């Protein structure tokens, strides 16, 4: 653990490897987490309204966790019990309200999914695209073992894109879908089609989403017999990125 003093000898910087439980003495400090660890906040009522600190991911995933029954409000999301700073450079400032915590800052939220296996799309059958690998998934929100869906970890504006190649000349339509928070209605927000062999499909959307919303991809082939999404021979991938 390293510490640097600022104006009038007041400690301002604290480098930390691993876990740390904060106390009133950590008021105003920047906690730079250099290896994976959990930073546990003090009790908000104990330190009082206005107590604050900053936590930065400086080389190891940092989880900022509440104490007791306190909750954390980050951006448009309230009632959080913890916040994960997964990427180096992620940083939040967190302030006590006297009964809980309000946070703001920058956190990268990104996932890139791909597959190494071709997927056959049956004619006239709306089919969910499957992915075997998440090359990047900052908050581990891709459910590849169950529903092939990405669950939004924080509310905000998200950029979603898909690049894929279909094998065959039959008409083919690809659609990205957004599920509402109640999990019933699917909204098709972007669509890309191909009608000749080895045509690249590129679908993208920028959408406002709420924490807990789900995103997934579907494909529909109008006619021509079952054709494959060429995951084995082409670079087919799906990306989700929070942009604001």
Backbone as a ProteinNet text record, in pm:
[ID]
protein_1_A
[PRIMARY]
XXXXXXXXXXXXXXXXXXXXXXXXXXXXXXXXXXXXXXXXXXXXXXXXXXXXXXXXXXXXXXXXXXXXXXXXXXXXXXXXXXXXXXXXXXXXXXXXXXXXXXXXXXXXXXXXXXXXXXXXXXXXXXXXXXXXXXXXXXXXXXXXXXXXXXXXXXXXXXXXXXXXXXXXXXXXXXXXXXXXXXXXXXXXXXXXXXXXXXXXXXXXXXXXXXXXXXXXXXXXXXXXXXXXXXXXXXXXXXXXXXXX
[TERTIARY]
85.1	0	89.1	59.7	137.7	46	98.5	18.2	97.7	29.6	93.1	16.1	86.8	21.7	12.3	-98.7	-121.7	-106.9	-191.7	-186.7	-195.2	-110.9	-110.5	-90.6	-24.1	4.3	-113.1	-224.8	-342.5	-322.4	-344.2	-330.4	-433.9	-389.8	-482.6	-480.4	-368.4	-355.1	-322.9	-390.8	-364.1	-362.4	-246.6	-236.8	-266.3	-357.2	-398.9	-398.8	-338	-339.3	-432.3	-545.5	-638.5	-749.3	-804.8	-923	-889.8	-990.1	-974.5	-1112.1	-1126.6	-1248.5	-1222	-1298.6	-1275.7	-1331	-1268.4	-1311.9	-1319.5	-1356.6	-1363.7	-1229.3	-1119.4	-984.9	-953.6	-1033.8	-1009.8	-1084.9	-1140.3	-1213.4	-1127.4	-1184.8	-1119.5	-1009.6	-980.8	-869.2	-908	-806.8	-817	-757.3	-840.5	-795.3	-765	-638.3	-596.5	-573.3	-663.1	-659.6	-569.6	-457.9	-356.7	-364	-440.4	-469.5	-610.3	-671	-812.2	-847.4	-951.4	-992.2	-1126.9	-1181.8	-1308.5	-1282.5	-1333.4	-1324.9	-1460.9	-1465.7	-1592	-1609.1	-1720.8	-1747.6	-1777.3	-1754.8	-1796.3	-1948.1	-2002.2	-2144.4	-2174.7	-2270.9	-2297.6	-2342.7	-2421.9	-2469.4	-2356.1	-2262.5	-2151.1	-2058.8	-2023.8	-1932.6	-2006.4	-2138.9	-2219.4	-2228.7	-2326.6	-2349.7	-2230	-2188.3	-2077.9	-1944.1	-1932.2	-1807.5	-1792.5	-1672.5	-1653.8	-1514.1	-1501.1	-1370.4	-1382.8	-1271.1	-1269.6	-1200	-1248.5	-1186.9	-1153.5	-1030.3	-982.2	-930.4	-959.9	-904.4	-767.7	-665	-528.9	-448.9	-518.1	-446.2	-511.8	-610.7	-684.2	-830.5	-918.7	-1062.6	-1099.4	-1172.7	-1208.2	-1359.4	-1406.8	-1548.6	-1569.3	-1651.7	-1687.1	-1817.1	-1812.7	-1926.8	-1980.1	-2108.1	-2172.3	-2136.7	-2168.2	-2162.4	-2305.6	-2333.5	-2466.5	-2575.6	-2679.5	-2794.6	-2791.2	-2681.1	-2667.4	-2682.3	-2727.1	-2731.8	-2657	-2623.1	-2546.1	-2631	-2632.7	-2698.3	-2590	-2592.2	-2495.1	-2569.9	-2546.5	-2616.7	-2768.4	-2839.1	-2984.7	-3027.9	-2932.9	-2964.2	-2947.5	-3052.7	-3047.4	-3060.2	-3033.1	-3049.3	-2937.9	-2824.5	-2713.1	-2643.8	-2594.7	-2519.4	-2369	-2329.4	-2187.2	-2172.7	-2053	-2019.8	-1885	-1878.9	-1754.9	-1680.7	-1554.6	-1464.2	-1375.1	-1413.2	-1349.1	-1226.9	-1226.1	-1120.6	-1025.4	-897.5	-798.8	-833.5	-835.3	-873.6	-1015.6	-1100.4	-1233.9	-1220.8	-1308.6	-1297.7	-1433.5	-1467.2	-1588.6	-1558	-1635	-1637	-1765.9	-1758.3	-1875.4	-1893.5	-2016.8	-2045.7	-2157.1	-2138.8	-2240.4	-2354.1	-2477.1	-2594.4	-2635.9	-2565.5	-2602.3	-2684.1	-2743.6	-2821.3	-2788.9	-2701.9	-2662.3	-2554.3	-2538.7	-2428.4	-2474.9	-2416.6	-2437.9	-2302	-2295.9	-2168.5	-2180.1	-2067.5	-2058.3	-1916.3	-1898.6	-1765	-1769.1	-1659.7	-1650.8	-1621.1	-1702.3	-1687.8	-1709.6	-1612.1	-1627.8	-1718.5	-1821.5	-1909.9	-1906.6	-1849.1	-1832.2	-1832.1	-1891.1	-1886.9	-1875.4	-1792	-1777.8	-1792.7	-1892.7	-1920.7	-1896.9	-1847.9	-1825.9	-1850.8	-1843.3	-1862.2	-1767.8	-1723	-1634.9	-1710.1	-1841.9	-1923.8	-2028.1	-2039.3	-2144.4	-2281.2	-2377.8	-2513.4	-2610.8	-2683.7	-2781.7	-2913.3	-2966.8	-3093.8	-3201.3	-3297.9	-3405	-3494.9	-3550	-3638.8	-3763.8	-3801.5	-3924.6	-3931.4	-3816.5	-3812.2	-3729.1	-3792.1	-3718.1	-3624.8	-3494.1	-3393.4	-3302.3	-3278.4	-3183.8	-3041.6	-2957.6	-2818.3	-2743.8	-2654.3	-2578.6	-2432.3	-2369.6	-2230.1	-2160.1	-2039.6	-1969.2	-1864.4	-1822.4	-1710.2	-1739.3	-1707.2	-1709.8	-1564.9	-1509.4	-1369.9	-1349.9	-1452.2	-1453.5	-1592	-1598.9	-1727	-1696.2	-1688	-1636.4	-1713.2	-1843.6	-1924.6	-1991.1	-1941.5	-1987.3	-2139.3	-2196	-2341.2	-2394.6	-2306.6	-2353	-2388.9	-2513.3	-2564.7	-2553	-2430.2	-2412.8	-2454.5	-2464	-2499.7	-2650.2	-2727.4	-2872.3	-2946.6	-2968.6	-3059.5	-2991.3	-2857.2	-2784.5	-2819.9	-2837.3	-2874.6	-2768.2	-2762.8	-2676.9	-2767	-2743	-2823.1	-2750.7	-2820.5	-2761.6	-2730.3	-2602	-2565.9	-2595.8	-2595.8	-2624	-2713	-2805.8	-2888.8	-2802.8	-2847.7	-2774.3	-2798.2	-2718.6	-2725.4	-2623.3	-2668	-2581.6	-2572.9	-2452.5	-2426.5	-2418	-2497.5	-2501.4	-2474	-2380.6	-2356.5	-2331.9	-2366.1	-2340	-2282.7	-2178.6	-2122.9	-2123.7	-2182.2	-2187.2	-2196.4	-2169.8	-2174.3	-2260.9	-2353.6	-2440.2	-2394.8	-2398.4	-2356.7	-2478.7	-2489	-2601.3	-2667.8	-2756	-2817	-2961.2	-3017.4	-3156.9	-3171.3	-3290.8	-3317.2	-3297.8	-3237.4	-3202.7	-3216.3	-3273.1	-3292.3	-3240.6	-3165.1	-3109.2	-3157.7	-3196.2	-3249.2	-3192.3	-3146.3	-3112.7	-3238.8	-3252.9	-3375	-3344.8	-3432.9	-3423.1	-3547	-3527.5	-3639.1	-3664.2	-3792	-3825.3	-3794.3	-3798.4	-3765	-3859.9	-3983.7	-4077.5	-4057.2	-3967.9	-3931.5	-4037.1	-4126.7	-4234.1	-4220.4	-4214	-4216.7	-4076.9	-4055.4	-3927.8	-3941.3	-3846.7	-3847.4	-3733.1	-3763.6	-3660.5	-3605.9	-3482.1	-3427.5	-3337.5	-3294.7	-3210.2	-3220.1	-3210.6	-3222.2	-3129.3	-3064.6	-2979.2	-3008.6	-3009.4	-3046.3	-2939	-2939	-2849.9	-2929	-2895.8	-2967.7	-2875.2	-2743.1	-2648.1	-2540.4	-2472.5	-2375.1	-2266.1	-2226	-2114.5	-2130.8	-2253.7	-2278.7	-2266.8	-2194.8	-2181.3	-2307.3	-2352.2	-2464	-2408.8	-2452.5	-2407.3	-2529.4	-2560.8	-2673.1	-2619.5	-2671.4	-2627.3	-2741.3	-2731.4	-2833.1	-2772	-2824.3	-2791.7	-2922.1	-2931.3	-3059	-3042.9	-3148	-3153.7	-3206.1	-3129.4	-3167.1	-3166.4	-3241.4	-3251.7	-3182.4	-3120.5	-3056.3	-3152.1	-3103.9	-3186.8	-3248.5	-3253.4	-3297.8	-3206.2	-3257.9	-3177.6	-3169.8	-3055.9	-3032.4	-2997.7	-3053.2	-3010.9	-3031.1	-2986.8	-2991.9	-3077.3	-3153.4	-3230.9	-3203.1	-3226.4	-3213.3	-3338.2	-3376.6	-3494.3	-3463.8	-3481.2	-3459.5	-3594.3	-3619.8	-3750.1	-3768.7	-3668.3	-3682	-3543.8	-3540.6	-3416.5	-3348.8	-3409.7	-3347.7	-3253.1	-3220.4	-3137.2	-2999	-2960.9	-2828.5	-2753	-2622	-2538.1	-2489.2	-2482.6	-2401.7	-2258.6	-2166.6	-2032.6	-1937.5	-1959.7	-1873.1	-1735.5	-1726.1	-1598.8	-1499.3	-1549.5	-1460.5	-1458.9	-1552.6	-1560.6	-1556.3	-1522.8	-1520.6	-1660.8	-1740.4	-1874.7	-1872.5	-1921.5	-1918.1	-2031.8	-2053.1	-2158.4	-2097.3	-2118.3	-2058.4	-2164.9	-2150.6	-2235.5	-2143.9	-2173	-2087	-2173.3	-2154.3	-2225.1	-2151.7	-2226.6	-2163.5	-2207.9	-2300.4	-2341.7	-2462.7
-118.3	0	123.9	219.3	342.8	461.8	567.8	686.1	810.5	910.5	1036.8	1150.3	1246.2	1357.7	1477.8	1549.1	1667	1793.1	1892	2021.9	2008.1	2078.7	2081.8	1942.4	1853.5	1721	1625.6	1665.4	1578.8	1465.6	1338.5	1227.5	1238.3	1228	1237.3	1114.3	1046.4	930.3	806.1	697	570.6	459.2	398	282.2	156.5	73.6	-43.8	-167.8	-273.8	-404.2	-495.5	-532.7	-621.3	-546.8	-609.9	-558.9	-446.2	-360.3	-251.5	-210.4	-198.1	-143.9	0.3	92.1	234.4	278.5	381.3	442.4	593.1	663.1	808.8	869.6	801.2	851.6	855	785.2	783.6	895.6	988	1100.5	1173.1	1195.1	1274	1205.3	1080.5	1013.6	955.5	943.6	864.8	728.1	625	488.5	426.2	399.5	341.8	191.8	109.8	-34.7	-98.9	-156	-206.8	-356.9	-428.5	-569.2	-598	-703.3	-730.6	-725	-649.2	-637.6	-570	-577.1	-512.6	-396.4	-279.5	-161.1	-145.1	-171.5	-164.7	-26.5	37.1	171.7	169.2	280.9	289.1	303.1	291.3	314.8	461.8	487.3	624.8	713.1	658.8	737.9	770.1	678.7	698.9	810.8	812.2	916.3	1046	1038.4	1157.9	1206.6	1292.7	1349.3	1433.1	1414.9	1492.3	1421.3	1311.2	1233.4	1176.5	1183.5	1132.5	1075.3	996	948.5	913.4	884.1	836.7	701.9	616.3	484.9	468.9	425.5	409.2	267.6	211.4	81	106.2	69.9	99.2	-22.2	-130.4	-249.9	-379.2	-369.6	-487.6	-453.7	-545.9	-521.8	-480.8	-370.2	-315.7	-315.7	-379.1	-376.8	-281.7	-179	-86.6	-137.2	-177.3	-242.6	-160.4	-171.2	-101.6	-166.6	-95.5	-152.5	-170.6	-282.1	-304.9	-298.5	-220.2	-209.6	-83.3	-7.9	110	69.9	162.6	138.3	249.2	221.4	313.6	355.8	483.8	536.1	579.6	521.3	555.2	589.9	712.2	759.9	751.1	675.7	666.1	547.2	474.7	351	368.8	337.5	342.6	201.1	186.4	56.5	-42.1	4.1	-86.4	-124.9	-246.8	-292.1	-287.3	-280.6	-271.8	-217.9	-171.8	-123.1	-181.7	-243.6	-304.9	-210.8	-182.3	-109.1	-214	-257.3	-373.8	-338.6	-218.5	-182.1	-80.9	-94.3	-0.7	141.1	232.3	370.2	402.6	300.6	325.8	398	494.9	572.8	629.7	626.1	691.3	774.1	880.6	954.9	917	889.7	842.6	927.1	977.6	1075.3	1022.5	1037.7	995.4	1096.4	1045.4	1130.3	1128	1048.9	1029.9	904.5	853.6	729.6	633.3	673.8	592.6	665.2	625.9	678.5	719	829.2	873.9	875.8	815.3	803.3	858.3	903.1	943.9	917.5	912.4	888.2	821.3	756.3	690.7	541.9	460.1	315	258.8	184.3	122.3	0.2	-4.2	-120.9	-168.1	-286.2	-334	-486.1	-541.8	-686.5	-714.4	-811.7	-856.5	-1007.8	-1057.3	-1199.9	-1253	-1376.6	-1440.9	-1589.8	-1661	-1805.9	-1869.1	-1990.1	-2063	-2171.7	-2176	-2279.4	-2216.3	-2265.1	-2217.1	-2247.3	-2160.3	-2182.5	-2185.1	-2294.3	-2308.7	-2244.4	-2161.2	-2093	-2159.5	-2222.3	-2290.2	-2189	-2228.2	-2140.9	-2106.5	-1978.8	-1929.2	-1958.4	-1954.6	-1978.2	-1869	-1789.5	-1686.8	-1755.2	-1733.3	-1808.4	-1714.3	-1746.4	-1669.7	-1710	-1611.5	-1641.5	-1681.9	-1778.4	-1829.4	-1788.8	-1770.1	-1728.3	-1810.5	-1854.4	-1944.3	-1874	-1754.3	-1688.6	-1541.1	-1493.2	-1350.2	-1304.9	-1250.9	-1206.9	-1095.4	-1011.2	-904.6	-900.6	-893	-877.7	-818.2	-686	-618.4	-653.6	-672.8	-695.9	-833.6	-924.5	-1064.6	-1074	-1003.9	-997.9	-1079.1	-1144.7	-1225.2	-1364.9	-1406.1	-1534.7	-1638.1	-1674.2	-1763.7	-1906.3	-1942.7	-2080.5	-2101	-1994.1	-2007.2	-1943.1	-1813.6	-1748.8	-1674.3	-1674.9	-1600.4	-1451.8	-1399.3	-1259.7	-1184.3	-1053.8	-965.6	-882	-886.4	-808.9	-679.2	-568.1	-435.8	-412.5	-384.5	-367.9	-229.7	-126.1	10.2	76.6	160	235.4	332.2	363.6	458	435.5	502.9	488.8	384.3	288.5	178.9	174.5	146.6	121.7	-29.7	-82.3	-226.2	-249	-339.4	-369.7	-518.2	-564.1	-702.9	-704.3	-783.7	-808.8	-958.9	-1001.2	-1143.7	-1168.5	-1291.6	-1331.3	-1455.6	-1453.4	-1568.6	-1642.5	-1774.1	-1858.8	-1899	-1853.3	-1892.4	-1772.7	-1798.7	-1691.9	-1663.4	-1739.6	-1717.2	-1587.5	-1528.7	-1407.3	-1434.2	-1338.6	-1359.3	-1227	-1231.3	-1109.4	-1127.8	-1032.2	-1037.9	-918.4	-942.1	-834.8	-838.9	-724.8	-717.5	-679.8	-731.9	-710.6	-660.8	-574.9	-525.3	-570.3	-626.2	-668.8	-564	-531.7	-432.3	-484.8	-397.2	-435	-539.9	-547.2	-648	-781.7	-785.6	-912	-972.3	-890.8	-945.1	-898.8	-769.2	-715.5	-698.6	-749.1	-733.4	-623.6	-532.9	-424.7	-445.1	-459.7	-473.8	-334.5	-310	-175.2	-156.9	-265.3	-254.2	-381.8	-369.6	-487.3	-474.6	-584.5	-589.2	-717.2	-710.3	-826	-859.2	-985	-1031.4	-1119.8	-1114.7	-1196.4	-1268.8	-1249.3	-1322.6	-1382.9	-1484	-1558.9	-1468.8	-1498.7	-1432.7	-1281.7	-1237.5	-1096.2	-1064	-956.4	-916	-846	-883	-814.8	-729.4	-605.3	-515.7	-446.4	-477	-413.9	-335.9	-215.4	-136.8	-51.1	-15.8	67.4	140.6	259.3	332.3	350.6	292.9	288	322.5	382.1	410	285.9	233.5	111.1	131.4	47.7	51.4	-70	-52.2	-163.8	-282.7	-399	-519.1	-550.2	-452.6	-481.3	-586	-657.3	-759.4	-733.4	-769.3	-755.3	-892.7	-926.8	-1049.1	-1033.4	-1128.9	-1122.1	-1235.2	-1203.7	-1307.1	-1304	-1416.2	-1425.4	-1491	-1446.2	-1503.9	-1520.7	-1641.6	-1670.8	-1689.8	-1610.3	-1612.4	-1737.8	-1773.5	-1888.7	-1939.7	-2054.9	-2103.8	-2214.8	-2265.9	-2374.3	-2321	-2405.8	-2363.2	-2318.5	-2197.6	-2143.9	-2119.2	-2105.7	-2092.2	-1949.5	-1910.9	-1796.2	-1848.1	-1786.5	-1842.2	-1801.4	-1856.3	-1823.3	-1887.7	-2001.9	-2073.5	-2007.2	-1948.2	-1895.4	-1742.9	-1676.1	-1530.3	-1472.7	-1345.9	-1278.1	-1225.7	-1306.6	-1266.8	-1235.3	-1119.2	-1082.8	-988.2	-974.3	-889.4	-806.3	-675.3	-585.8	-500.6	-483.2	-394.6	-297.6	-167.1	-66.1	44.7	74.3	187.5	316.2	412.1	534.3	658.9	644.4	760.7	734.9
0	0	0	-89.7	-94.8	-76	-16.2	10.8	-23.6	-81.1	-115.1	-49.6	11	77.7	-14.2	0.2	-80.1	2.2	-24	41.8	193.5	265.4	411.6	472.4	398	450.5	449.9	387.8	386.2	285.9	324.5	230.3	118.3	-6.6	-119.1	-208	-217.5	-305.8	-224.2	-259.4	-192	-295.1	-316.6	-403.8	-323.9	-375.2	-298.1	-385.8	-335	-400.2	-321.2	-380.9	-311.7	-240.1	-136.7	-68	29.4	51.1	147.1	198.1	328.6	388.6	427.9	370.1	392.3	527.3	581.3	706.9	686.9	791.7	784.8	745.5	779	749.7	600.4	519	374.5	302	376.9	318.2	214.6	96	-7.3	-84.2	-54	-120.6	-256.3	-340.7	-462.9	-432	-437.9	-413.8	-549.4	-576.7	-704.3	-684.5	-740	-717.4	-822.5	-778.1	-871	-894.4	-813.9	-841.4	-792.4	-844.8	-820.6	-672.3	-641.2	-501.9	-487.5	-367.3	-333.7	-238.8	-275.6	-190.9	-123.8	5.6	78.9	139.9	108.4	158.1	307.5	375.4	515.8	524.2	641.9	661.9	634.5	545.4	502.5	618.1	707.8	821.5	918.1	931.6	1024.5	978.4	849.4	799.5	770	750.7	733.2	589.7	566.5	434	389.7	265.1	209.2	209.3	285	280.8	140.4	85.9	-49.7	-67.9	-172.9	-217.9	-365	-425.5	-564	-568	-656.6	-674.7	-822.2	-849.4	-986.9	-1007.1	-1124.3	-1161.4	-1220.7	-1145.7	-1187.9	-1229.1	-1265.6	-1308	-1265.1	-1178	-1134.1	-1118	-1157.5	-1147.3	-1005.4	-993	-861.9	-845.3	-740	-706.4	-589.6	-610.5	-503.3	-442.7	-316.2	-252.5	-136.3	-114	-3.1	130.2	236.5	370.8	420	485.4	541.2	437.2	465.1	374.7	290.1	294.1	207.8	61.8	-21.4	-165.2	-237.7	-363.2	-446.5	-565.6	-594.4	-714.4	-812.2	-931.9	-1035.8	-1162.6	-1216	-1334.5	-1312	-1394.4	-1379.4	-1295.5	-1239.8	-1168.1	-1017.4	-943.6	-797.8	-741.8	-614.3	-549.8	-575.6	-629.7	-656.3	-526.1	-520.8	-403.3	-427.1	-553.9	-587.7	-728.9	-760.4	-894.7	-933.1	-1050.5	-1097.5	-1190.6	-1158	-1246.2	-1311.4	-1430.1	-1491.9	-1575.1	-1634.1	-1728.6	-1666.7	-1698	-1644.7	-1688.5	-1592.6	-1619.1	-1577.4	-1556.3	-1502	-1368.6	-1343.7	-1220.4	-1182.4	-1053.5	-1005.9	-881.6	-864.9	-739.4	-669.2	-541.3	-468.4	-343.1	-323.5	-218.3	-128.5	1.6	97.4	104	107.3	129.7	276.9	356.1	495.4	517.7	409	418.8	305.5	217.3	102.5	25	-104.1	-183.6	-322.2	-372.1	-509.7	-578.4	-698.1	-769.1	-910.4	-962.8	-1102.9	-1149.3	-1280.9	-1333.2	-1467.9	-1504.2	-1634.4	-1614.1	-1677.5	-1670.1	-1810	-1860.1	-1991.6	-1980	-2065.2	-2073.9	-2218.8	-2241.5	-2378.6	-2382.2	-2486.7	-2507.6	-2656.9	-2692.3	-2831.1	-2832	-2904.4	-2910.6	-3051.2	-3059.2	-3188.8	-3174.5	-3286.9	-3285.6	-3386	-3357.5	-3449.1	-3524.9	-3509.8	-3573.2	-3663.2	-3787.8	-3877.2	-3816.9	-3845	-3795.4	-3912	-3926.6	-4033.5	-3992.1	-4081.6	-4056.8	-4142.2	-4080.2	-4153.4	-4222.8	-4337.7	-4413.7	-4332.6	-4339.1	-4277	-4127.2	-4061.5	-3917	-3850.8	-3767.7	-3695.3	-3596	-3612.5	-3537.7	-3459.7	-3334.7	-3253.7	-3290.1	-3318.8	-3349.9	-3223.2	-3238.6	-3124.4	-3135.4	-3019.1	-3012	-2904.8	-2935.3	-2843.8	-2759.3	-2801.3	-2734.6	-2711.6	-2592.3	-2563.9	-2549.9	-2658.2	-2656.5	-2555.3	-2543	-2443.5	-2381.8	-2251	-2181.4	-2044.4	-2039.7	-1920.7	-1793.7	-1804.5	-1685.7	-1684.8	-1771.3	-1773.6	-1783.9	-1882.2	-1895.5	-2013.4	-2089.4	-2202.2	-2154.5	-2181.3	-2135.3	-2246.9	-2284	-2398.2	-2368.4	-2241.4	-2208	-2197.4	-2207.3	-2193	-2309.3	-2301	-2395.1	-2509.2	-2514.1	-2617.4	-2613.7	-2494.3	-2478.1	-2398.2	-2422.1	-2343.2	-2253.8	-2124	-2029.2	-1994.8	-2009.9	-1991.1	-1842.7	-1807.3	-1666.1	-1609.3	-1695.7	-1652.8	-1756.8	-1712.4	-1805.9	-1886.1	-2007.8	-2090.1	-2237.7	-2318.9	-2464.5	-2507.3	-2587	-2631.2	-2783.3	-2829.4	-2971.3	-2989.1	-3081.6	-3107.1	-3254.8	-3286.7	-3427.1	-3447.2	-3567.9	-3606.6	-3746.8	-3767.4	-3899.6	-3922.8	-4034.2	-4064.2	-4213.4	-4252.8	-4393.6	-4404.9	-4503.7	-4526.6	-4651.6	-4647.3	-4758.8	-4839.3	-4962.8	-5047.6	-5111.4	-5209.2	-5287.5	-5248.9	-5157	-5119.5	-5040.3	-5049.7	-4973.2	-4824.9	-4755.4	-4615.8	-4542.4	-4425.4	-4348.4	-4206.6	-4160.5	-4025.2	-3944.9	-3821.4	-3738.9	-3598.2	-3548.1	-3405.4	-3329.1	-3207.9	-3131.1	-2991	-2941.3	-2804.8	-2728.4	-2607.9	-2525.3	-2418.1	-2392.9	-2291.6	-2152.2	-2054.5	-1917.4	-1861.7	-1912.6	-1862.7	-1931.4	-2029.9	-2091.5	-2180	-2235.7	-2318.9	-2463.6	-2484.7	-2620.4	-2677.7	-2798	-2867.2	-2971.5	-2975.1	-3072.5	-3170.5	-3299.3	-3401.1	-3431.4	-3393.3	-3405.7	-3526.6	-3588.2	-3706.6	-3787.5	-3919.2	-4004.7	-4124.7	-4159.7	-4278.4	-4354.2	-4489	-4569.7	-4672	-4715.1	-4821.1	-4916.1	-5046.1	-5144	-5240.1	-5229.3	-5312.4	-5222.8	-5275.8	-5195.8	-5139	-5018.4	-4950.1	-4938.4	-4926.2	-4904.1	-4755.9	-4727.3	-4587.4	-4540.4	-4421.3	-4356.6	-4243.8	-4240.2	-4133.9	-4076.2	-3951.8	-3883.2	-3764.5	-3744.7	-3629.5	-3578.3	-3451.8	-3389.1	-3271.4	-3243.7	-3122.3	-3046.9	-2927.9	-2857.8	-2710.2	-2653.8	-2510.6	-2440.1	-2344.9	-2276.1	-2125.3	-2057.7	-1912.3	-1853	-1738.9	-1670.3	-1662	-1704.1	-1704.2	-1838.6	-1931.7	-2068.4	-2130.3	-2227.9	-2294.6	-2444.5	-2502.6	-2645.6	-2700.3	-2815.6	-2882	-3031.7	-3107.8	-3253.3	-3308.4	-3413.8	-3481.4	-3630.6	-3697.1	-3842.6	-3898.7	-4017.2	-4083.4	-4231.2	-4281.8	-4423.4	-4491.3	-4595.1	-4660.7	-4744.2	-4825	-4914.4	-4953.2	-5023.2	-5080.5	-5004.4	-4899	-4823	-4717.5	-4620.6	-4509.1	-4552.3	-4514	-4543.9	-4413.6	-4425.7	-4307.5	-4286.4	-4159.7	-4120.2	-4112.6	-4185.9	-4204.2	-4091.5	-3975	-3862.1	-3872.6	-3942.2	-3949.4	-4044	-4152.7	-4256.1	-4263.3	-4198.7	-4204.9	-4062.9	-4055.3	-3926	-3896.8	-3828.2	-3788.8	-3639.3	-3602.1	-3460.5	-3426.1	-3296.9	-3242.9	-3131.2	-3135.8	-3036.3	-2968.8	-2838.3	-2759.2	-2685.3	-2694.1	-2631.9	-2573.3	-2444.8	-2383.6	-2420	-2477.9	-2526.8	-2449.9	-2357.3	-2280.3	-2194.7
[MASK]
++++++++++++++++++++++++++++++++++++++++++++++++++++++++++++++++++++++++++++++++++++++++++++++++++++++++++++++++++++++++++++++++++++++++++++++++++++++++++++++++++++++++++++++++++++++++++++++++++++++++++++++++++++++++++++++++++++++++++++++++++++

